[in-house]
Amino acid sequence: MKLKVELVWEAEEGVSSPSIYLTSDGQILLEGKPVSETERRTLSLPEDVALISVDRRFIDAVKTLL
């Protein structure tokens, strides 16, 4: 049996909330905004890895879940 669980919480009114996906094989996938090439260069981030940007409310929600 394969399950997909999506954790969603309510943010402030009118603010969209990213989701956290828990997969049946134990992975945790976070929803976020892709980091642009310009941001990578400005922040000296690696170019060969997938990166997303999330806000502090998202991190607070993850900490609450843990």
N, C-alpha and C positions, 0 to 999 in steps of 0.2 A: 504494500500500500504506500503510495506517495502522497505526502501532504505538503501544502504550501501555506504558510501562515504569514499574514501581513499585519503588523502592529501599527496602528494609527492612533494618534491622540489629538485632542482638540487644542488648537492654538487660540490665540486671541481672535476675536471676531474679525472676519475679513482677511485673515492671514492664512495662507496655505501651509500645510504641515507636511514635511517629507515623511516617507514611510521607512520601516525597517522590515526586511523580509527574512524569515527563517526558513531554510530549505530542509528537506528530509534527510540530507546527508550531513547536517550540522553546520552548514555555512550561514553566516550572517551577512546580508547584503544591505547596504545603505543607499538611500536615494539622495542625490545631491546634484549640484550644477557642475558640469565639466570645467576643468581648469583650462583656460585658453593658452595658446602659445605665447601671447604677450605677457600674461601673468607668470607663466613658467620662466620666461627670460628675466622679468623684473624681480622675481623672488628667488632666482637661481635654483629652480626646482628641476629634478631630473626629467628628461624628455622621453625616456623609454619606458615609463610606467603609467598606468591609468590612475589618474587622480581626480577626486571630486572635492568641491568646496561645500561645507555645511556651516550653518550659523550656530551660535552658542546655545540657543534654545534646543536645537537638535541634540547637542552633546549633553545638555542637562537631562533631556528625556532618556537618552541612552544610559546615563549614570543612574537614573531612577529605576530603570528596568533591571539593572545589574544589582 
